[in-house]
Amino acid sequence: METILTSLGHFVVTIISAFGYAGVFLAMAIESACIPLPSEIILPFTGYMVFAGRFGFWQSVIAATLGNLFGGLVAY
């Protein structure tokens, strides 16, 4: 279990670091489209990026919300 969570965490950090807000959107869309990528890994790292000053708060909220909406529509 630890190996799986470590791999997922590394994947999320890589996606968000490489693509920025689009990475947050993509990761949340994947999570919402019934692919097991927990938002409990995505959003804390995004929050850290906001805390560190690399992301804006409202931009992160909008990217995560739209990603979740898009993933839900795809799954529907």
PDB file of N, CA, C and O in Angstrom:
ATOM      1  N   MET A   1       0.820  -1.191   0.000  1.00  0.00           N
ATOM      2  CA  MET A   1       0.000   0.000   0.000  1.00  0.00           C
ATOM      3  C   MET A   1       0.869   1.261   0.000  1.00  0.00           C
ATOM      4  O   MET A   1       0.565   2.235  -0.689  1.00  0.00           O
ATOM      5  N   GLU A   2       1.937   1.231   0.770  1.00  0.00           N
ATOM      6  CA  GLU A   2       2.824   2.386   0.840  1.00  0.00           C
ATOM      7  C   GLU A   2       3.451   2.684  -0.522  1.00  0.00           C
ATOM      8  O   GLU A   2       3.610   3.847  -0.895  1.00  0.00           O
ATOM      9  N   THR A   3       3.804   1.639  -1.257  1.00  0.00           N
ATOM     10  CA  THR A   3       4.396   1.814  -2.582  1.00  0.00           C
ATOM     11  C   THR A   3       3.407   2.470  -3.547  1.00  0.00           C
ATOM     12  O   THR A   3       3.783   3.332  -4.342  1.00  0.00           O
ATOM     13  N   ILE A   4       2.155   2.060  -3.470  1.00  0.00           N
ATOM     14  CA  ILE A   4       1.129   2.625  -4.350  1.00  0.00           C
ATOM     15  C   ILE A   4       0.926   4.105  -4.046  1.00  0.00           C
ATOM     16  O   ILE A   4       0.885   4.928  -4.960  1.00  0.00           O
ATOM     17  N   LEU A   5       0.799   4.443  -2.772  1.00  0.00           N
ATOM     18  CA  LEU A   5       0.589   5.845  -2.390  1.00  0.00           C
ATOM     19  C   LEU A   5       1.795   6.712  -2.748  1.00  0.00           C
ATOM     20  O   LEU A   5       1.635   7.860  -3.161  1.00  0.00           O
ATOM     21  N   THR A   6       2.988   6.168  -2.591  1.00  0.00           N
ATOM     22  CA  THR A   6       4.194   6.905  -2.961  1.00  0.00           C
ATOM     23  C   THR A   6       4.231   7.161  -4.457  1.00  0.00           C
ATOM     24  O   THR A   6       4.581   8.258  -4.893  1.00  0.00           O
ATOM     25  N   SER A   7       3.874   6.157  -5.244  1.00  0.00           N
ATOM     26  CA  SER A   7       3.852   6.306  -6.700  1.00  0.00           C
ATOM     27  C   SER A   7       2.806   7.331  -7.132  1.00  0.00           C
ATOM     28  O   SER A   7       3.078   8.171  -7.990  1.00  0.00           O
ATOM     29  N   LEU A   8       1.619   7.267  -6.546  1.00  0.00           N
ATOM     30  CA  LEU A   8       0.568   8.234  -6.865  1.00  0.00           C
ATOM     31  C   LEU A   8       0.987   9.652  -6.484  1.00  0.00           C
ATOM     32  O   LEU A   8       0.766  10.597  -7.240  1.00  0.00           O
ATOM     33  N   GLY A   9       1.587   9.789  -5.319  1.00  0.00           N
ATOM     34  CA  GLY A   9       2.055  11.098  -4.878  1.00  0.00           C
ATOM     35  C   GLY A   9       3.103  11.666  -5.818  1.00  0.00           C
ATOM     36  O   GLY A   9       3.064  12.850  -6.154  1.00  0.00           O
ATOM     37  N   HIS A  10       4.034  10.833  -6.243  1.00  0.00           N
ATOM     38  CA  HIS A  10       5.071  11.284  -7.175  1.00  0.00           C
ATOM     39  C   HIS A  10       4.454  11.687  -8.509  1.00  0.00           C
ATOM     40  O   HIS A  10       4.862  12.685  -9.104  1.00  0.00           O
ATOM     41  N   PHE A  11       3.475  10.922  -8.983  1.00  0.00           N
ATOM     42  CA  PHE A  11       2.792  11.238 -10.237  1.00  0.00           C
ATOM     43  C   PHE A  11       2.097  12.592 -10.145  1.00  0.00           C
ATOM     44  O   PHE A  11       2.217  13.414 -11.054  1.00  0.00           O
ATOM     45  N   VAL A  12       1.381  12.825  -9.067  1.00  0.00           N
ATOM     46  CA  VAL A  12       0.648  14.086  -8.886  1.00  0.00           C
ATOM     47  C   VAL A  12       1.615  15.264  -8.811  1.00  0.00           C
ATOM     48  O   VAL A  12       1.395  16.288  -9.458  1.00  0.00           O
ATOM     49  N   VAL A  13       2.671  15.127  -8.035  1.00  0.00           N
ATOM     50  CA  VAL A  13       3.649  16.212  -7.907  1.00  0.00           C
ATOM     51  C   VAL A  13       4.281  16.518  -9.265  1.00  0.00           C
ATOM     52  O   VAL A  13       4.485  17.684  -9.603  1.00  0.00           O
ATOM     53  N   THR A  14       4.588  15.491 -10.036  1.00  0.00           N
ATOM     54  CA  THR A  14       5.190  15.685 -11.357  1.00  0.00           C
ATOM     55  C   THR A  14       4.231  16.406 -12.295  1.00  0.00           C
ATOM     56  O   THR A  14       4.629  17.345 -12.983  1.00  0.00           O
ATOM     57  N   ILE A  15       2.963  15.972 -12.330  1.00  0.00           N
ATOM     58  CA  ILE A  15       1.976  16.584 -13.218  1.00  0.00           C
ATOM     59  C   ILE A  15       1.757  18.051 -12.860  1.00  0.00           C
ATOM     60  O   ILE A  15       1.757  18.912 -13.740  1.00  0.00           O
ATOM     61  N   ILE A  16       1.572  18.337 -11.585  1.00  0.00           N
ATOM     62  CA  ILE A  16       1.294  19.717 -11.171  1.00  0.00           C
ATOM     63  C   ILE A  16       2.528  20.601 -11.348  1.00  0.00           C
ATOM     64  O   ILE A  16       2.407  21.761 -11.740  1.00  0.00           O
ATOM     65  N   SER A  17       3.705  20.065 -11.065  1.00  0.00           N
ATOM     66  CA  SER A  17       4.929  20.847 -11.236  1.00  0.00           C
ATOM     67  C   SER A  17       5.195  21.155 -12.707  1.00  0.00           C
ATOM     68  O   SER A  17       5.668  22.242 -13.041  1.00  0.00           O
ATOM     69  N   ALA A  18       4.895  20.210 -13.576  1.00  0.00           N
ATOM     70  CA  ALA A  18       5.176  20.385 -15.000  1.00  0.00           C
ATOM     71  C   ALA A  18       4.149  21.269 -15.699  1.00  0.00           C
ATOM     72  O   ALA A  18       4.514  22.077 -16.554  1.00  0.00           O
ATOM     73  N   PHE A  19       2.874  21.130 -15.349  1.00  0.00           N
ATOM     74  CA  PHE A  19       1.815  21.800 -16.093  1.00  0.00           C
ATOM     75  C   PHE A  19       1.123  22.935 -15.339  1.00  0.00           C
ATOM     76  O   PHE A  19       0.287  23.628 -15.918  1.00  0.00           O
ATOM     77  N   GLY A  20       1.446  23.136 -14.081  1.00  0.00           N
ATOM     78  CA  GLY A  20       0.853  24.228 -13.317  1.00  0.00           C
ATOM     79  C   GLY A  20      -0.643  24.054 -13.114  1.00  0.00           C
ATOM     80  O   GLY A  20      -1.101  22.988 -12.703  1.00  0.00           O
ATOM     81  N   TYR A  21      -1.404  25.105 -13.404  1.00  0.00           N
ATOM     82  CA  TYR A  21      -2.852  25.061 -13.208  1.00  0.00           C
ATOM     83  C   TYR A  21      -3.500  24.005 -14.103  1.00  0.00           C
ATOM     84  O   TYR A  21      -4.471  23.364 -13.702  1.00  0.00           O
ATOM     85  N   ALA A  22      -2.972  23.825 -15.299  1.00  0.00           N
ATOM     86  CA  ALA A  22      -3.500  22.792 -16.189  1.00  0.00           C
ATOM     87  C   ALA A  22      -3.282  21.402 -15.582  1.00  0.00           C
ATOM     88  O   ALA A  22      -4.093  20.499 -15.789  1.00  0.00           O
ATOM     89  N   GLY A  23      -2.206  21.236 -14.846  1.00  0.00           N
ATOM     90  CA  GLY A  23      -1.958  19.975 -14.155  1.00  0.00           C
ATOM     91  C   GLY A  23      -2.963  19.721 -13.045  1.00  0.00           C
ATOM     92  O   GLY A  23      -3.403  18.590 -12.843  1.00  0.00           O
ATOM     93  N   VAL A  24      -3.325  20.781 -12.324  1.00  0.00           N
ATOM     94  CA  VAL A  24      -4.361  20.661 -11.294  1.00  0.00           C
ATOM     95  C   VAL A  24      -5.682  20.285 -11.956  1.00  0.00           C
ATOM     96  O   VAL A  24      -6.385  19.388 -11.490  1.00  0.00           O
ATOM     97  N   PHE A  25      -6.017  20.977 -13.047  1.00  0.00           N
ATOM     98  CA  PHE A  25      -7.234  20.671 -13.801  1.00  0.00           C
ATOM     99  C   PHE A  25      -7.225  19.212 -14.259  1.00  0.00           C
ATOM    100  O   PHE A  25      -8.208  18.497 -14.061  1.00  0.00           O
ATOM    101  N   LEU A  26      -6.139  18.771 -14.861  1.00  0.00           N
ATOM    102  CA  LEU A  26      -6.036  17.407 -15.376  1.00  0.00           C
ATOM    103  C   LEU A  26      -6.152  16.363 -14.265  1.00  0.00           C
ATOM    104  O   LEU A  26      -6.889  15.386 -14.399  1.00  0.00           O
ATOM    105  N   ALA A  27      -5.427  16.570 -13.179  1.00  0.00           N
ATOM    106  CA  ALA A  27      -5.460  15.614 -12.074  1.00  0.00           C
ATOM    107  C   ALA A  27      -6.853  15.523 -11.454  1.00  0.00           C
ATOM    108  O   ALA A  27      -7.321  14.430 -11.133  1.00  0.00           O
ATOM    109  N   MET A  28      -7.513  16.664 -11.287  1.00  0.00           N
ATOM    110  CA  MET A  28      -8.861  16.637 -10.728  1.00  0.00           C
ATOM    111  C   MET A  28      -9.858  16.028 -11.704  1.00  0.00           C
ATOM    112  O   MET A  28     -10.811  15.374 -11.279  1.00  0.00           O
ATOM    113  N   ALA A  29      -9.658  16.230 -13.002  1.00  0.00           N
ATOM    114  CA  ALA A  29     -10.532  15.609 -13.998  1.00  0.00           C
ATOM    115  C   ALA A  29     -10.364  14.095 -13.971  1.00  0.00           C
ATOM    116  O   ALA A  29     -11.347  13.360 -14.063  1.00  0.00           O
ATOM    117  N   ILE A  30      -9.133  13.628 -13.846  1.00  0.00           N
ATOM    118  CA  ILE A  30      -8.884  12.188 -13.751  1.00  0.00           C
ATOM    119  C   ILE A  30      -9.567  11.622 -12.517  1.00  0.00           C
ATOM    120  O   ILE A  30     -10.205  10.571 -12.581  1.00  0.00           O
ATOM    121  N   GLU A  31      -9.434  12.314 -11.401  1.00  0.00           N
ATOM    122  CA  GLU A  31     -10.039  11.848 -10.142  1.00  0.00           C
ATOM    123  C   GLU A  31     -11.554  11.790 -10.254  1.00  0.00           C
ATOM    124  O   GLU A  31     -12.178  10.850  -9.763  1.00  0.00           O
ATOM    125  N   SER A  32     -12.138  12.769 -10.885  1.00  0.00           N
ATOM    126  CA  SER A  32     -13.587  12.850 -10.956  1.00  0.00           C
ATOM    127  C   SER A  32     -14.182  11.931 -12.010  1.00  0.00           C
ATOM    128  O   SER A  32     -15.383  11.662 -11.993  1.00  0.00           O
ATOM    129  N   ALA A  33     -13.356  11.451 -12.922  1.00  0.00           N
ATOM    130  CA  ALA A  33     -13.823  10.554 -13.983  1.00  0.00           C
ATOM    131  C   ALA A  33     -13.715   9.092 -13.567  1.00  0.00           C
ATOM    132  O   ALA A  33     -13.612   8.208 -14.418  1.00  0.00           O
ATOM    133  N   CYS A  34     -13.738   8.835 -12.267  1.00  0.00           N
ATOM    134  CA  CYS A  34     -13.750   7.487 -11.693  1.00  0.00           C
ATOM    135  C   CYS A  34     -12.445   6.718 -11.907  1.00  0.00           C
ATOM    136  O   CYS A  34     -12.444   5.488 -11.871  1.00  0.00           O
ATOM    137  N   ILE A  35     -11.357   7.414 -12.126  1.00  0.00           N
ATOM    138  CA  ILE A  35     -10.039   6.790 -12.172  1.00  0.00           C
ATOM    139  C   ILE A  35      -9.413   7.042 -10.803  1.00  0.00           C
ATOM    140  O   ILE A  35      -9.375   8.186 -10.349  1.00  0.00           O
ATOM    141  N   PRO A  36      -8.926   6.008 -10.145  1.00  0.00           N
ATOM    142  CA  PRO A  36      -8.504   6.176  -8.742  1.00  0.00           C
ATOM    143  C   PRO A  36      -7.217   6.997  -8.575  1.00  0.00           C
ATOM    144  O   PRO A  36      -6.120   6.453  -8.443  1.00  0.00           O
ATOM    145  N   LEU A  37      -7.388   8.290  -8.584  1.00  0.00           N
ATOM    146  CA  LEU A  37      -6.315   9.230  -8.271  1.00  0.00           C
ATOM    147  C   LEU A  37      -6.885  10.173  -7.213  1.00  0.00           C
ATOM    148  O   LEU A  37      -7.568  11.140  -7.551  1.00  0.00           O
ATOM    149  N   PRO A  38      -6.611   9.902  -5.943  1.00  0.00           N
ATOM    150  CA  PRO A  38      -7.314  10.603  -4.867  1.00  0.00           C
ATOM    151  C   PRO A  38      -7.035  12.104  -4.815  1.00  0.00           C
ATOM    152  O   PRO A  38      -5.894  12.551  -4.931  1.00  0.00           O
ATOM    153  N   SER A  39      -8.104  12.857  -4.638  1.00  0.00           N
ATOM    154  CA  SER A  39      -7.961  14.303  -4.471  1.00  0.00           C
ATOM    155  C   SER A  39      -7.264  14.630  -3.153  1.00  0.00           C
ATOM    156  O   SER A  39      -6.781  15.746  -2.966  1.00  0.00           O
ATOM    157  N   GLU A  40      -7.211  13.669  -2.246  1.00  0.00           N
ATOM    158  CA  GLU A  40      -6.497  13.862  -0.980  1.00  0.00           C
ATOM    159  C   GLU A  40      -4.996  13.985  -1.199  1.00  0.00           C
ATOM    160  O   GLU A  40      -4.276  14.418  -0.299  1.00  0.00           O
ATOM    161  N   ILE A  41      -4.516  13.612  -2.373  1.00  0.00           N
ATOM    162  CA  ILE A  41      -3.114  13.802  -2.731  1.00  0.00           C
ATOM    163  C   ILE A  41      -2.962  15.069  -3.571  1.00  0.00           C
ATOM    164  O   ILE A  41      -1.977  15.793  -3.426  1.00  0.00           O
ATOM    165  N   ILE A  42      -3.922  15.339  -4.439  1.00  0.00           N
ATOM    166  CA  ILE A  42      -3.837  16.459  -5.376  1.00  0.00           C
ATOM    167  C   ILE A  42      -3.945  17.802  -4.651  1.00  0.00           C
ATOM    168  O   ILE A  42      -3.086  18.670  -4.809  1.00  0.00           O
ATOM    169  N   LEU A  43      -4.988  17.964  -3.870  1.00  0.00           N
ATOM    170  CA  LEU A  43      -5.284  19.276  -3.286  1.00  0.00           C
ATOM    171  C   LEU A  43      -4.301  19.724  -2.196  1.00  0.00           C
ATOM    172  O   LEU A  43      -4.010  20.918  -2.120  1.00  0.00           O
ATOM    173  N   PRO A  44      -3.778  18.830  -1.349  1.00  0.00           N
ATOM    174  CA  PRO A  44      -2.774  19.317  -0.390  1.00  0.00           C
ATOM    175  C   PRO A  44      -1.506  19.847  -1.069  1.00  0.00           C
ATOM    176  O   PRO A  44      -0.925  20.834  -0.617  1.00  0.00           O
ATOM    177  N   PHE A  45      -1.079  19.190  -2.155  1.00  0.00           N
ATOM    178  CA  PHE A  45       0.097  19.707  -2.859  1.00  0.00           C
ATOM    179  C   PHE A  45      -0.222  21.039  -3.527  1.00  0.00           C
ATOM    180  O   PHE A  45       0.617  21.940  -3.546  1.00  0.00           O
ATOM    181  N   THR A  46      -1.419  21.169  -4.071  1.00  0.00           N
ATOM    182  CA  THR A  46      -1.831  22.444  -4.658  1.00  0.00           C
ATOM    183  C   THR A  46      -1.866  23.526  -3.579  1.00  0.00           C
ATOM    184  O   THR A  46      -1.423  24.650  -3.814  1.00  0.00           O
ATOM    185  N   GLY A  47      -2.382  23.195  -2.414  1.00  0.00           N
ATOM    186  CA  GLY A  47      -2.388  24.139  -1.297  1.00  0.00           C
ATOM    187  C   GLY A  47      -0.992  24.547  -0.876  1.00  0.00           C
ATOM    188  O   GLY A  47      -0.756  25.701  -0.520  1.00  0.00           O
ATOM    189  N   TYR A  48      -0.063  23.598  -0.916  1.00  0.00           N
ATOM    190  CA  TYR A  48       1.322  23.934  -0.601  1.00  0.00           C
ATOM    191  C   TYR A  48       1.894  24.910  -1.624  1.00  0.00           C
ATOM    192  O   TYR A  48       2.627  25.833  -1.270  1.00  0.00           O
ATOM    193  N   MET A  49       1.553  24.699  -2.902  1.00  0.00           N
ATOM    194  CA  MET A  49       2.041  25.594  -3.948  1.00  0.00           C
ATOM    195  C   MET A  49       1.462  27.007  -3.758  1.00  0.00           C
ATOM    196  O   MET A  49       2.137  27.998  -4.036  1.00  0.00           O
ATOM    197  N   VAL A  50       0.225  27.092  -3.289  1.00  0.00           N
ATOM    198  CA  VAL A  50      -0.365  28.398  -2.971  1.00  0.00           C
ATOM    199  C   VAL A  50       0.389  29.027  -1.797  1.00  0.00           C
ATOM    200  O   VAL A  50       0.736  30.207  -1.834  1.00  0.00           O
ATOM    201  N   PHE A  51       0.635  28.233  -0.763  1.00  0.00           N
ATOM    202  CA  PHE A  51       1.357  28.714   0.413  1.00  0.00           C
ATOM    203  C   PHE A  51       2.754  29.207   0.045  1.00  0.00           C
ATOM    204  O   PHE A  51       3.223  30.215   0.574  1.00  0.00           O
ATOM    205  N   ALA A  52       3.411  28.496  -0.859  1.00  0.00           N
ATOM    206  CA  ALA A  52       4.769  28.858  -1.265  1.00  0.00           C
ATOM    207  C   ALA A  52       4.790  30.069  -2.203  1.00  0.00           C
ATOM    208  O   ALA A  52       5.859  30.603  -2.498  1.00  0.00           O
ATOM    209  N   GLY A  53       3.625  30.502  -2.670  1.00  0.00           N
ATOM    210  CA  GLY A  53       3.561  31.668  -3.523  1.00  0.00           C
ATOM    211  C   GLY A  53       3.712  31.367  -5.003  1.00  0.00           C
ATOM    212  O   GLY A  53       3.812  32.296  -5.805  1.00  0.00           O
ATOM    213  N   ARG A  54       3.731  30.103  -5.388  1.00  0.00           N
ATOM    214  CA  ARG A  54       3.884  29.742  -6.800  1.00  0.00           C
ATOM    215  C   ARG A  54       2.556  29.734  -7.533  1.00  0.00           C
ATOM    216  O   ARG A  54       2.525  29.941  -8.746  1.00  0.00           O
ATOM    217  N   PHE A  55       1.453  29.499  -6.823  1.00  0.00           N
ATOM    218  CA  PHE A  55       0.116  29.511  -7.405  1.00  0.00           C
ATOM    219  C   PHE A  55      -0.722  30.553  -6.694  1.00  0.00           C
ATOM    220  O   PHE A  55      -0.481  30.867  -5.528  1.00  0.00           O
ATOM    221  N   GLY A  56      -1.697  31.083  -7.390  1.00  0.00           N
ATOM    222  CA  GLY A  56      -2.669  31.969  -6.768  1.00  0.00           C
ATOM    223  C   GLY A  56      -3.806  31.137  -6.180  1.00  0.00           C
ATOM    224  O   GLY A  56      -4.146  30.070  -6.692  1.00  0.00           O
ATOM    225  N   PHE A  57      -4.383  31.646  -5.098  1.00  0.00           N
ATOM    226  CA  PHE A  57      -5.442  30.902  -4.420  1.00  0.00           C
ATOM    227  C   PHE A  57      -6.656  30.699  -5.320  1.00  0.00           C
ATOM    228  O   PHE A  57      -7.099  29.569  -5.525  1.00  0.00           O
ATOM    229  N   TRP A  58      -7.190  31.790  -5.854  1.00  0.00           N
ATOM    230  CA  TRP A  58      -8.424  31.686  -6.634  1.00  0.00           C
ATOM    231  C   TRP A  58      -8.200  30.953  -7.949  1.00  0.00           C
ATOM    232  O   TRP A  58      -9.090  30.245  -8.420  1.00  0.00           O
ATOM    233  N   GLN A  59      -7.038  31.110  -8.539  1.00  0.00           N
ATOM    234  CA  GLN A  59      -6.738  30.371  -9.763  1.00  0.00           C
ATOM    235  C   GLN A  59      -6.706  28.872  -9.500  1.00  0.00           C
ATOM    236  O   GLN A  59      -7.167  28.080 -10.322  1.00  0.00           O
ATOM    237  N   SER A  60      -6.159  28.488  -8.349  1.00  0.00           N
ATOM    238  CA  SER A  60      -6.117  27.069  -7.973  1.00  0.00           C
ATOM    239  C   SER A  60      -7.519  26.528  -7.712  1.00  0.00           C
ATOM    240  O   SER A  60      -7.855  25.417  -8.121  1.00  0.00           O
ATOM    241  N   VAL A  61      -8.327  27.326  -7.028  1.00  0.00           N
ATOM    242  CA  VAL A  61      -9.706  26.909  -6.749  1.00  0.00           C
ATOM    243  C   VAL A  61     -10.477  26.716  -8.057  1.00  0.00           C
ATOM    244  O   VAL A  61     -11.197  25.731  -8.221  1.00  0.00           O
ATOM    245  N   ILE A  62     -10.322  27.651  -8.973  1.00  0.00           N
ATOM    246  CA  ILE A  62     -11.027  27.560 -10.250  1.00  0.00           C
ATOM    247  C   ILE A  62     -10.536  26.368 -11.064  1.00  0.00           C
ATOM    248  O   ILE A  62     -11.348  25.649 -11.645  1.00  0.00           O
ATOM    249  N   ALA A  63      -9.222  26.143 -11.119  1.00  0.00           N
ATOM    250  CA  ALA A  63      -8.680  25.010 -11.871  1.00  0.00           C
ATOM    251  C   ALA A  63      -9.175  23.684 -11.298  1.00  0.00           C
ATOM    252  O   ALA A  63      -9.557  22.789 -12.054  1.00  0.00           O
ATOM    253  N   ALA A  64      -9.172  23.549  -9.982  1.00  0.00           N
ATOM    254  CA  ALA A  64      -9.629  22.308  -9.350  1.00  0.00           C
ATOM    255  C   ALA A  64     -11.126  22.099  -9.550  1.00  0.00           C
ATOM    256  O   ALA A  64     -11.567  20.980  -9.811  1.00  0.00           O
ATOM    257  N   THR A  65     -11.902  23.162  -9.431  1.00  0.00           N
ATOM    258  CA  THR A  65     -13.351  23.058  -9.585  1.00  0.00           C
ATOM    259  C   THR A  65     -13.732  22.709 -11.016  1.00  0.00           C
ATOM    260  O   THR A  65     -14.564  21.832 -11.247  1.00  0.00           O
ATOM    261  N   LEU A  66     -13.126  23.394 -11.971  1.00  0.00           N
ATOM    262  CA  LEU A  66     -13.431  23.096 -13.373  1.00  0.00           C
ATOM    263  C   LEU A  66     -12.960  21.698 -13.773  1.00  0.00           C
ATOM    264  O   LEU A  66     -13.626  21.014 -14.551  1.00  0.00           O
ATOM    265  N   GLY A  67     -11.811  21.275 -13.240  1.00  0.00           N
ATOM    266  CA  GLY A  67     -11.332  19.922 -13.503  1.00  0.00           C
ATOM    267  C   GLY A  67     -12.289  18.874 -12.965  1.00  0.00           C
ATOM    268  O   GLY A  67     -12.560  17.869 -13.622  1.00  0.00           O
ATOM    269  N   ASN A  68     -12.797  19.115 -11.766  1.00  0.00           N
ATOM    270  CA  ASN A  68     -13.760  18.192 -11.165  1.00  0.00           C
ATOM    271  C   ASN A  68     -15.045  18.158 -11.981  1.00  0.00           C
ATOM    272  O   ASN A  68     -15.603  17.085 -12.208  1.00  0.00           O
ATOM    273  N   LEU A  69     -15.517  19.311 -12.420  1.00  0.00           N
ATOM    274  CA  LEU A  69     -16.719  19.392 -13.241  1.00  0.00           C
ATOM    275  C   LEU A  69     -16.522  18.674 -14.569  1.00  0.00           C
ATOM    276  O   LEU A  69     -17.382  17.900 -14.990  1.00  0.00           O
ATOM    277  N   PHE A  70     -15.399  18.924 -15.230  1.00  0.00           N
ATOM    278  CA  PHE A  70     -15.117  18.302 -16.519  1.00  0.00           C
ATOM    279  C   PHE A  70     -15.030  16.776 -16.399  1.00  0.00           C
ATOM    280  O   PHE A  70     -15.584  16.051 -17.225  1.00  0.00           O
ATOM    281  N   GLY A  71     -14.330  16.293 -15.364  1.00  0.00           N
ATOM    282  CA  GLY A  71     -14.222  14.848 -15.148  1.00  0.00           C
ATOM    283  C   GLY A  71     -15.561  14.205 -14.883  1.00  0.00           C
ATOM    284  O   GLY A  71     -15.829  13.102 -15.358  1.00  0.00           O
ATOM    285  N   GLY A  72     -16.407  14.887 -14.126  1.00  0.00           N
ATOM    286  CA  GLY A  72     -17.742  14.378 -13.865  1.00  0.00           C
ATOM    287  C   GLY A  72     -18.596  14.305 -15.120  1.00  0.00           C
ATOM    288  O   GLY A  72     -19.360  13.358 -15.307  1.00  0.00           O
ATOM    289  N   LEU A  73     -18.460  15.321 -15.987  1.00  0.00           N
ATOM    290  CA  LEU A  73     -19.201  15.311 -17.241  1.00  0.00           C
ATOM    291  C   LEU A  73     -18.716  14.186 -18.164  1.00  0.00           C
ATOM    292  O   LEU A  73     -19.517  13.548 -18.846  1.00  0.00           O
ATOM    293  N   VAL A  74     -17.417  13.953 -18.180  1.00  0.00           N
ATOM    294  CA  VAL A  74     -16.871  12.866 -18.985  1.00  0.00           C
ATOM    295  C   VAL A  74     -17.369  11.514 -18.468  1.00  0.00           C
ATOM    296  O   VAL A  74     -17.738  10.636 -19.248  1.00  0.00           O
ATOM    297  N   ALA A  75     -17.372  11.364 -17.155  1.00  0.00           N
ATOM    298  CA  ALA A  75     -17.835  10.109 -16.571  1.00  0.00           C
ATOM    299  C   ALA A  75     -19.329   9.887 -16.807  1.00  0.00           C
ATOM    300  O   ALA A  75     -19.780   8.749 -16.940  1.00  0.00           O
ATOM    301  N   TYR A  76     -20.090  10.979 -16.858  1.00  0.00           N
ATOM    302  CA  TYR A  76     -21.520  10.875 -17.077  1.00  0.00           C
ATOM    303  C   TYR A  76     -21.808  10.407 -18.499  1.00  0.00           C
ATOM    304  O   TYR A  76     -22.970  10.258 -18.877  1.00  0.00           O
TER     305      TYR A  76
END
